[in-house]
């Protein structure tokens, strides 16, 4: 699949949203609106796979072997693979929309 075709498919999708390109890392950034995740994908992964496979990976139906997960919790996009348990728990809470502050006992 050509990158332009991928861009057209993402723009026509009701779940996925184009974020942009990270020129330093040479990656394409796509957001899943349902899971509130931003994923980075190398252009070579787009060229080597068809739309059905890429979409199934991006929406979480397949193992993400061709993408990296990113989050913006820290104020900028950063890889989640190096985060500690506390930061991963914060990400999970934000996905649920659980913004309550508990009362200390």
TAKA-V283140 format. One record per residue. N is the residue number from 0. PHI is phi in radians with two decimals (999 if undefined). OMEGA is omega in whole degrees, 0 to 359 (* if undefined). BURIAL is # if it has 9 or more other ideal C-beta (glycine too) atoms within 8 Angstrom, else .. Layout:
n,phi,omega,burial
N,PHI,OMEGA,BURIAL
N,PHI,OMEGA,BURIAL
//
This chain:
n,phi,omega,burial
0,999,176,#
1,-1.38,181,.
2,-1.09,178,#
3,-1.09,177,.
4,-1.10,178,#
5,-1.05,179,#
6,-1.03,178,#
7,-1.07,180,.
8,-1.13,179,#
9,-1.09,180,#
10,-1.15,179,.
11,-1.57,184,.
12,-1.58,181,.
13,-1.48,181,.
14,-1.82,186,.
15,-1.68,180,#
16,-2.44,178,.
17,-1.27,177,#
18,-1.75,180,.
19,2.61,181,.
20,-2.22,172,.
21,-1.77,185,#
22,-1.17,179,.
23,-1.16,181,.
24,-1.64,182,.
25,0.98,181,.
26,-2.37,176,#
27,-1.75,181,#
28,-1.90,180,#
29,-2.31,180,#
30,-1.85,171,#
31,-1.61,184,#
32,-1.19,182,.
33,-1.37,182,.
34,-1.58,179,.
35,0.98,179,.
36,-2.12,172,#
37,-1.91,181,#
38,-2.08,178,#
39,-1.91,182,#
40,-2.34,177,#
41,-1.25,176,#
42,-0.96,179,#
43,-1.10,177,.
44,-1.15,178,#
45,-1.18,182,#
46,-1.14,186,#
47,-1.58,186,.
48,-2.30,178,#
49,-1.61,185,.
50,-1.08,182,#
51,-1.04,179,.
52,-1.16,182,#
53,-1.07,180,#
54,-1.13,180,#
55,-1.10,176,#
56,-1.25,184,#
57,-1.15,181,#
58,-1.63,173,#
59,1.58,179,.
60,-1.44,180,.
61,-2.29,178,.
62,-1.12,184,.
63,-1.38,180,#
64,-1.41,185,.
65,-1.91,183,#
66,-2.31,174,#
67,-2.13,180,#
68,-1.64,181,#
69,-2.21,173,#
70,-2.52,181,#
71,-2.00,181,#
72,-1.00,185,.
73,-1.42,178,.
74,1.75,177,.
75,-2.67,179,.
76,-1.21,178,.
77,-2.50,180,.
78,-1.21,179,.
79,-1.52,184,#
80,-1.15,182,.
81,-1.76,184,.
82,-1.33,176,.
83,-1.41,183,.
84,-1.06,181,.
85,-1.10,181,.
86,-1.20,176,#
87,-1.15,177,#
88,-1.16,177,.
89,-1.09,177,#
90,-1.08,179,#
91,-1.09,178,.
92,-1.09,180,#
93,-1.18,177,#
94,-1.13,178,.
95,-1.34,184,.
96,1.37,182,.
97,-1.60,185,.
98,-1.83,182,.
99,-1.20,174,.
100,-1.79,181,.
101,-1.35,179,.
102,-1.66,179,.
103,-1.28,178,.
104,-1.92,*,.
//
